[in-house]
Every structure is written in structure tokens, then in C-alpha cells.
Amino acid sequence: MKDKLGDLSRINRIIKTLALVNSTDDFCQHPQVVNGFSELMGEGFGEGDGIGARSALAANTLPGNIAAKIELIIELKE
């Protein structure tokens, strides 16, 4: 995000997080995996502004065999 925004202080709040978690068919704890990301954002931006709505989905494969892909919808300060 910093590369695109130039400065993370431009972020007012995180509105929504969508996470795709690379996992096997029998793994069903995707939300717990994403909790770590949400906790980090809460520490960085404050619990009220750093943790928005969240969705976590399983994926059998992700590009480059990455562990997770996270997409954010954020609100910027004016």
C-alpha cells in the first residue's frame, strides 16, 4: 500500500478485508489465519479504524504458491 499511496498516514480506515488462504480441502480455519492480519492492522491504525468487515475464503492454489492473498477496501483522508 505504501508504494501506491506514498504514505500510510493517508489511510483513514480499513473498510473491508477479503483474504484468500491457500489451504487443503480439509482445512477450515481460514478466519483464524486472517485474524493475525486484522490484529496487525488494528495495532497500526487503531482497533476502530484498522479492523473493518472481513471475509476469509479457501483456495487450493494461489499464484506463486503464496500462503494468502489479501485485498483491502480503504478510505483515504481528505
Stockholm file with secondary structure:
# STOCKHOLM 1.0

chainA/1-78         MKDKLGDLSRINRIIKTLALVNSTDDFCQHPQVVNGFSELMGEGFGEGDGIGARSALAANTLPGNIAAKIELIIELKE
#=GR chainA/1-78 SS CHHHHSCGGGEEEEEEEEEEEECCTTCCCHHHHHHHHHHHHHHHHCHHHHCCEEEEEEESCCGGGCSEEEEEEEEECC
#=GC SS_cons        CHHHHSCGGGEEEEEEEEEEEECCTTCCCHHHHHHHHHHHHHHHHCHHHHCCEEEEEEESCCGGGCSEEEEEEEEECC
//
